[in-house]
Structure formats: structure tokens, C-alpha cells
Amino acid sequence: MTEAILEPDLPIVDPHHHLWDLRPMLPMFPKPRHPFIDTLVHNACYGFDQLHAHLTSGHNVVGTVFMECGAFYNAAYGEAKKTVGEVEYVNGVAAQSASGIYGDLRACAGIVGHADLLLGSGAGEVLDALQTAAPNRFKGIRHQGAWDSDPDVLGPPFHAPEGLYRDATFREGFAELGKRGLTFDAWVLEPQLPDVIDLANAFPDQPICLDHCGTPLGVASYKGRLHERFDTWRHNIHELAKCENVHVKLGGLAMAFCALPEEGPAAGSSSKHLAGLWRPYIETCIEAFGAERAMFESNYPVDYWGADYAVLWNAFKRLTVGASDDEKAALYAGNAARFYGIEAILPA
């Protein structure tokens, strides 16, 4: 769907996107496919060219943060450190963008990688290797903890153990982040929000960002239950917001998991329709965390399930039409830049 770009001059730092090449793996995806897998297949190759086309599709995206996604691992580094390959690859993409050939845009100005925190204190050695791979861009890690008793919710790609963020060994590894001044991105599903609350309270000085508004669920055994579970989600969001070390990413709602919308991939929903679907979640998060601890994200290309890139940002802008200029500056760029330490890319 083609729409006129709303507020085209508003600077944006997109703090959550991926890069991958899944083409060699396509024969491994059995049919019928989980809707999430359909999204991956539809965007099997998502490299700099595809990203750049989206970032320059009309909105004023000045920079981005890459989010780990299990791509480009290098087995030659050994099981624990194979994740360094992903950061090396993305650092090259960042250098490509920073060359100036493609304009002032600074894609992947921040890089969030992955280290297995179930290594306990041994995770520190992996974190150091990740830092060495991109000393000026590596900012922290994500160790996703998404789990549900219904295996059809997530489908085959995700296998986090139940209660990961409460595990003692995981927390031993988690403590290594604070020693190095690194950030942590938490991805869980809505029923798991109490795990993030407990983790944030246990490590009050560790910067944590909750991804995707806590991932409300509208698929499998949760189909048709978004309204039923909304009050529980809202309560937990407000409880988590009491932890001053936590930020929240406003987005991810176009993922197939959320069924907001149910149709995909890229069903052609208008920004007005998407804004209506997302308003209760976005407004609750901003109400809870304030304009100073929330940041809009694209989660691309995963959110391509329900929203074209340009339309997605239009939907967000419809939801902040009543915000002040200072609030918009924070929600769309400032908070992300500060959280990930990339303020230098912001316009003067």
C-alpha cells in the first residue's frame, strides 16, 4: 500500500531490525508453515540493499540499531563464540552505510548481538569477543526467553526453556553485562512478563529494554483472546514500568504472533487501520513508561507480516499526533540513541 508520508522531516532512529540470508535454509522449512515462518520465507534475503530501500522509503530515518537474529554465525569460532560471526558481518554493513556513499543515514550504528548467558560467568569471555568484533558499535545482547506451554504459539524456530530469566545460571551470566556496561534486550511473550519484572528487580542497575510491547498473543490457543487478556497485560506493563532501569520498544505488534492484524504477510492494511488496532497497547506503554523510556521500533522484516515499512511508521505517527515536539523527539529518536549510546548520529 502506498501512502503519503506523515511528518516526513521527523528524525527517526529505528532501534530494532534484523539482517539475514535464509535462502540456503528454505528446503528445511516444512509445510504447512507457521505464519511466522511464512514471514521469514517471504523475506528470505534481507541484507543491506533491502534494508536501505526501506529506510529511504520516505521517512527521515537517520540511523538504526541491529538486533540479533541468529544469522551469519561462524562455526570456526567454536560453539560458544560462533555468535561473533553475526556481529562481524553487521559491523561490515555498518561500515558500508557509514562510508557516505549512501548518504547521511547510519544503518547499524548500534549492534545488539547474542551470547548464551546459560554459560554463567563464562559468558563474559563471549561478551569480550563480541566487543572486540565491533568495538565502536557493539552495545549489548539479547537472549530471548520466549516460551509457551502450547508449542503452536511460537512454532519450530524458538526453543527457550521455561523460566529462563529466573534461572540461577542464566543470572550468573546476566551479571557479566553490568561489569561491561552493556545493555540487555528481553523478548518474552505476554504471559511471561512477570519473569522480566523479577529479573529487573533483581538487577536494578542493569539497563533492560522490553521488546515488542511484551508481545500480546492472538494465535493458536490464544486466538480471539486479546481482549480477555488485555487487563493482565496492562497490569504487568505498569508493574514493569516501576523498574526505572527498564525501557520499552513500541512495535512488534504487526508480527504474526499478535494477530494485529490477523492477515498477512503484508496484507495491505492502512496506517489508519493499524493505528486503531495498536492504540490500546502503544498508549498503555507510553502511559506506563512515560515519553522518556519508550521508543518506536520497526522490527523489520518480521513486522512485514502486517505492515509495509512506510505504512508502519505512518501508523505510529497517527498515534502521537497529540504529542509535543519534545515528546516526539524522544519517542522516535532520542530515547533509542541514549539507551544504545549512539547520540552522535542525531541531527545537531
C-alpha positions as CSV (number, residue, x, y, z in Angstrom):
1,M,0.0,0.0,0.0
2,T,1.3,3.5,-0.9
3,E,0.5,6.3,1.4
4,A,1.7,9.9,1.7
5,I,4.4,10.1,4.3
6,L,3.3,11.8,7.5
7,E,5.7,14.3,9.2
8,P,8.5,13.4,6.7
9,D,11.1,15.6,8.5
10,L,10.8,14.0,11.9
11,P,14.1,12.3,12.7
12,I,13.8,8.5,13.4
13,V,16.3,6.1,15.0
14,D,15.0,2.6,14.2
15,P,16.2,0.6,17.2
16,H,15.2,-2.9,16.2
17,H,15.7,-4.6,12.8
18,H,17.4,-7.7,11.5
19,L,19.6,-8.8,8.7
20,W,19.8,-12.4,7.3
21,D,20.0,-14.7,4.3
22,L,17.8,-17.7,4.8
23,R,17.9,-18.9,1.1
24,P,20.1,-21.9,1.8
25,M,17.7,-23.0,4.6
26,L,14.4,-22.8,2.7
27,P,14.2,-26.5,1.9
28,M,14.4,-27.1,5.7
29,F,11.1,-25.3,6.3
30,P,8.3,-27.9,6.2
31,K,4.7,-27.2,5.0
32,P,2.2,-26.3,6.3
33,R,4.2,-23.4,7.7
34,H,3.7,-21.5,10.9
35,P,2.7,-17.9,10.0
36,F,6.0,-16.6,11.4
37,I,7.9,-18.9,9.1
38,D,5.8,-17.6,6.2
39,T,7.1,-14.1,7.0
40,L,10.7,-15.4,7.0
41,V,10.3,-17.2,3.7
42,H,8.7,-14.1,2.2
43,N,11.8,-12.1,3.2
44,A,14.4,-14.9,2.8
45,C,17.2,-12.4,1.9
46,Y,17.2,-9.3,4.0
47,G,20.6,-7.6,3.6
48,F,21.8,-4.0,3.3
49,D,20.1,-3.4,-0.1
50,Q,16.7,-4.5,1.2
51,L,17.2,-2.6,4.5
52,H,18.4,0.6,2.7
53,A,15.4,0.5,0.4
54,H,13.0,0.5,3.4
55,L,15.0,3.1,5.4
56,T,14.9,5.5,2.5
57,S,11.2,4.9,1.5
58,G,10.1,8.4,2.7
59,H,10.5,8.7,6.5
60,N,13.5,10.5,7.9
61,V,15.4,7.6,9.3
62,V,18.8,8.9,10.4
63,G,20.2,5.7,12.0
64,T,19.4,2.2,13.2
65,V,20.2,-0.5,15.8
66,F,20.7,-4.1,14.5
67,M,19.1,-6.8,16.7
68,E,20.5,-10.3,16.8
69,C,18.6,-13.0,14.9
70,G,20.9,-16.0,14.8
71,A,22.3,-15.1,11.3
72,F,25.8,-15.5,9.9
73,Y,27.2,-17.5,12.9
74,N,30.8,-18.7,12.3
75,A,31.2,-22.3,13.5
76,A,35.0,-21.9,13.2
77,Y,35.0,-19.9,16.4
78,G,33.6,-22.8,18.4
79,E,30.1,-23.3,19.9
80,A,30.2,-20.5,22.5
81,K,31.7,-17.9,20.3
82,K,30.1,-18.7,16.9
83,T,27.7,-15.7,17.5
84,V,30.7,-13.4,17.0
85,G,30.3,-14.0,13.2
86,E,27.0,-12.2,13.2
87,V,28.4,-9.1,14.8
88,E,31.4,-9.2,12.4
89,Y,29.0,-9.3,9.5
90,V,26.8,-6.5,10.7
91,N,29.8,-4.3,11.5
92,G,30.7,-4.6,7.9
93,V,27.2,-3.5,6.9
94,A,27.5,-0.6,9.3
95,A,30.8,0.4,7.7
96,Q,29.2,0.2,4.3
97,S,26.5,2.6,5.4
98,A,28.9,4.9,7.2
99,S,31.0,5.3,4.0
100,G,28.9,8.2,3.0
101,I,28.2,6.7,-0.5
102,Y,24.6,6.1,0.5
103,G,24.0,9.5,2.2
104,D,23.9,10.6,5.8
105,L,22.0,7.5,7.0
106,R,23.9,5.5,9.6
107,A,22.4,2.0,9.5
108,C,23.5,-0.4,12.3
109,A,25.2,2.4,14.2
110,G,24.5,0.2,17.2
111,I,24.7,-3.6,17.2
112,V,23.0,-5.9,19.7
113,G,24.4,-9.4,19.4
114,H,23.9,-12.7,21.3
115,A,25.8,-14.5,24.0
116,D,24.4,-17.6,25.7
117,L,24.0,-16.4,29.3
118,L,23.5,-20.1,30.4
119,L,27.3,-20.2,30.2
120,G,27.2,-18.5,33.6
121,S,30.3,-16.4,34.3
122,G,31.8,-18.0,31.1
123,A,29.6,-15.7,29.1
124,G,32.0,-12.9,30.0
125,E,34.6,-14.3,27.6
126,V,32.0,-14.3,24.8
127,L,30.9,-10.7,25.5
128,D,34.5,-9.6,25.3
129,A,34.9,-11.3,21.9
130,L,31.7,-9.6,20.7
131,Q,33.1,-6.3,21.9
132,T,36.4,-6.9,20.1
133,A,34.5,-7.7,16.8
134,A,32.8,-4.2,16.8
135,P,34.4,-2.0,19.4
136,N,32.7,1.1,18.4
137,R,29.3,-0.3,17.6
138,F,28.6,-3.4,19.9
139,K,26.2,-2.2,22.6
140,G,24.8,-5.3,24.3
141,I,23.0,-8.6,23.8
142,R,19.6,-10.2,23.5
143,H,19.0,-13.6,24.9
144,Q,15.4,-14.3,24.0
145,G,13.3,-16.1,26.6
146,A,10.0,-16.6,24.6
147,W,8.2,-19.8,25.8
148,D,4.7,-21.1,26.0
149,S,3.2,-24.4,27.0
150,D,1.4,-24.5,23.7
151,P,4.1,-25.3,21.1
152,D,1.8,-24.0,18.3
153,V,2.1,-20.4,19.6
154,L,5.8,-20.0,18.6
155,G,6.2,-22.8,16.1
156,P,9.5,-24.5,15.4
157,P,12.1,-21.7,15.5
158,F,12.1,-21.0,19.2
159,H,13.2,-23.3,22.0
160,A,13.9,-21.2,25.1
161,P,13.4,-23.1,28.3
162,E,10.5,-22.3,30.6
163,G,11.5,-19.7,33.2
164,L,14.8,-18.9,31.6
165,Y,15.1,-15.4,33.1
166,R,14.7,-16.8,36.6
167,D,17.4,-19.5,36.2
168,A,20.4,-19.1,38.6
169,T,23.0,-19.9,35.9
170,F,21.4,-17.5,33.5
171,R,21.5,-14.8,36.1
172,E,25.2,-15.5,36.7
173,G,25.8,-14.8,33.0
174,F,23.5,-11.8,33.1
175,A,25.6,-10.2,35.8
176,E,28.5,-10.1,33.3
177,L,26.7,-7.5,31.3
178,G,26.8,-4.9,34.1
179,K,30.5,-5.4,34.5
180,R,31.0,-4.2,31.0
181,G,28.3,-1.5,30.8
182,L,26.3,-3.5,28.2
183,T,22.5,-3.4,27.5
184,F,20.1,-6.3,27.5
185,D,17.1,-6.7,25.3
186,A,14.3,-9.0,26.6
187,W,11.9,-10.8,24.3
188,V,9.2,-12.8,26.0
189,L,5.5,-13.4,25.4
190,E,2.8,-11.6,27.3
191,P,2.2,-14.3,29.9
192,Q,5.9,-14.2,30.8
193,L,6.1,-10.6,31.7
194,P,6.4,-11.4,35.4
195,D,9.7,-13.1,34.6
196,V,11.1,-9.8,33.3
197,I,9.7,-7.9,36.3
198,D,11.6,-10.3,38.6
199,L,14.8,-10.0,36.6
200,A,14.6,-6.2,36.5
201,N,14.1,-6.0,40.3
202,A,17.0,-8.4,40.9
203,F,19.4,-6.2,38.8
204,P,18.1,-2.7,39.3
205,D,21.2,-1.1,37.8
206,Q,21.2,-3.1,34.5
207,P,19.6,-1.3,31.5
208,I,16.9,-3.6,30.1
209,C,14.7,-3.0,27.1
210,L,11.5,-4.9,26.7
211,D,10.9,-5.8,23.1
212,H,7.6,-5.6,21.2
213,C,5.3,-4.2,23.9
214,G,5.7,-7.6,25.7
215,T,4.2,-9.5,22.7
216,P,0.5,-9.8,23.2
217,L,-0.8,-13.1,21.7
218,G,-3.6,-13.8,19.3
219,V,-2.7,-17.1,17.8
220,A,-3.1,-20.8,18.5
221,S,-4.6,-21.3,22.0
222,Y,-4.7,-17.5,22.4
223,K,-6.7,-16.9,19.2
224,G,-9.5,-14.5,19.9
225,R,-8.3,-13.8,23.5
226,L,-6.5,-10.5,23.1
227,H,-9.4,-8.6,24.8
228,E,-9.7,-11.2,27.5
229,R,-6.0,-10.9,28.4
230,F,-5.6,-7.2,28.0
231,D,-6.1,-6.2,31.6
232,T,-3.4,-8.8,32.7
233,W,-1.0,-7.5,30.1
234,R,-1.7,-3.9,31.2
235,H,-1.2,-4.6,34.9
236,N,2.2,-6.3,34.2
237,I,3.3,-3.4,31.9
238,H,2.6,-1.0,34.7
239,E,4.4,-3.2,37.2
240,L,7.5,-3.4,34.9
241,A,7.5,0.3,34.4
242,K,8.1,0.8,38.1
243,C,11.6,-0.6,37.4
244,E,13.4,2.6,36.4
245,N,16.1,0.5,34.6
246,V,13.7,-0.7,32.0
247,H,12.7,0.8,28.7
248,V,10.1,-0.5,26.3
249,K,10.0,-0.8,22.5
250,L,6.8,0.3,20.9
251,G,6.2,-2.1,18.0
252,G,6.3,-5.7,17.1
253,L,2.5,-5.7,17.0
254,A,2.5,-6.5,13.3
255,M,4.1,-9.9,14.0
256,A,2.0,-12.9,13.2
257,F,2.1,-13.9,16.9
258,C,0.0,-10.9,17.8
259,A,-2.7,-11.1,15.1
260,L,-2.8,-7.3,14.9
261,P,-3.7,-7.7,12.0
262,E,-4.6,-11.4,11.5
263,E,-4.0,-11.2,7.8
264,G,-0.5,-11.4,6.3
265,P,2.0,-11.3,5.1
266,A,1.8,-7.6,4.2
267,A,-1.9,-7.7,3.9
268,G,-2.1,-4.1,2.7
269,S,-3.6,-2.6,5.9
270,S,-3.7,1.1,6.0
271,S,-1.9,3.1,8.7
272,K,-5.3,4.3,10.0
273,H,-6.5,0.7,10.4
274,L,-3.2,-0.3,12.1
275,A,-3.2,2.6,14.4
276,G,-6.7,1.6,15.6
277,L,-5.5,-1.9,16.3
278,W,-2.4,-0.9,18.1
279,R,-3.6,2.2,20.0
280,P,-4.6,0.4,23.3
281,Y,-1.1,-1.2,23.5
282,I,1.0,1.8,22.4
283,E,-0.9,4.3,24.6
284,T,-0.7,2.0,27.6
285,C,3.1,1.6,27.3
286,I,3.6,5.3,26.9
287,E,1.3,6.0,29.9
288,A,3.3,3.5,32.0
289,F,6.9,4.2,31.0
290,G,6.4,7.9,30.0
291,A,7.8,9.5,26.9
292,E,11.3,9.3,28.3
293,R,11.5,5.5,28.5
294,A,9.8,4.3,25.3
295,M,11.0,4.0,21.7
296,F,9.2,3.2,18.5
297,E,10.7,0.3,16.5
298,S,10.1,-1.3,13.1
299,N,11.1,-4.9,14.0
300,Y,11.7,-5.4,10.3
301,P,11.4,-7.5,8.3
302,V,9.4,-9.6,10.8
303,D,6.7,-7.0,11.1
304,Y,6.3,-7.1,7.3
305,W,3.6,-9.7,8.2
306,G,1.2,-7.0,8.8
307,A,2.7,-3.6,7.7
308,D,4.7,-2.1,4.9
309,Y,7.7,-0.2,6.4
310,A,6.4,3.3,5.4
311,V,2.9,2.5,6.5
312,L,4.1,1.2,9.8
313,W,5.8,4.5,10.7
314,N,2.7,6.4,9.5
315,A,0.6,4.3,11.9
316,F,2.9,5.3,14.8
317,K,2.8,8.9,13.8
318,R,-1.0,8.8,13.9
319,L,-0.8,7.6,17.4
320,T,1.4,10.5,18.6
321,V,-0.5,13.3,16.8
322,G,-1.2,15.0,20.1
323,A,2.3,14.7,21.5
324,S,4.6,17.7,21.9
325,D,7.7,18.2,19.8
326,D,9.9,17.2,22.7
327,E,8.0,14.0,23.3
328,K,8.1,13.1,19.6
329,A,11.9,13.8,19.5
330,A,12.3,11.4,22.4
331,L,10.0,8.6,21.3
332,Y,11.2,8.5,17.7
333,A,15.0,9.0,18.1
334,G,16.3,10.4,21.4
335,N,15.5,7.6,23.7
336,A,16.8,4.9,21.4
337,A,20.0,6.9,20.8
338,R,20.6,7.4,24.5
339,F,19.8,3.8,25.5
340,Y,22.2,2.4,23.0
341,G,24.8,5.1,23.2
342,I,24.6,6.4,19.7
343,E,23.7,10.0,20.3
344,A,26.4,11.2,17.8
345,I,24.2,10.2,14.9
346,L,21.4,12.5,15.9
347,P,21.0,15.7,13.9
348,A,22.6,18.8,15.5
